Amino acid sequence: MKLTISVMGSSGGNLSEEVLRKAYRLGEAIAERDAILITGGCPGLPYEAVRGAKAKGGLVVGISPGLSLDEHCGKYASPVEGFDVLIYTGSGLMGREITNIRSCDIVVIAGGRTGTLGELDKER
């Protein structure tokens, strides 16, 4: 079994180029170690990790808040490019993190704004 690593972090806000580069490099490092990257399927910091992992040939799984591809792209304005698999939960933005966290061996928190920290807190 391959190691599964989740990257959770801010999907928006004021993200500096330096922070975006670090998230991209995190994705590269996960792929270089032949681990599977799992994210919430959203834009922002997690998506930079997706881009980095794909640049190194990594396997990427997205846990979507939507019930379908239409909801994922339309209602939640989330990307599809870079994901090898999208799992549609229909659980919304503040519900998919449980699936995300329970599907991983390791969870990396990038950023740490209130929404991200709230996601982590749900697993206590």
HELIX and SHEET records of a PDB file:
HELIX    1   1 GLU A   17  GLU A   32  1                                  16    
HELIX    2   2 LEU A   45  ALA A   55  1                                  11    
HELIX    3   3 LEU A   69  ASP A   70  1                                   2    
HELIX    4   4 GLU A   71  LYS A   75  3                                   5    
HELIX    5   5 ARG A   96  ARG A  102  1                                   7    
HELIX    6   6 THR A  114  ASP A  121  1                                   8    
SHEET    1   A 5 VAL A  85  TYR A  88  0                                        
SHEET    2   A 5 LEU A  59  SER A  64  1                                        
SHEET    3   A 5 ILE A  36  THR A  39  1                                        
SHEET    4   A 5 THR A   4  GLY A   9  1                                        
SHEET    5   A 5 ILE A 106  ALA A 110  1                                        
END                                                                             
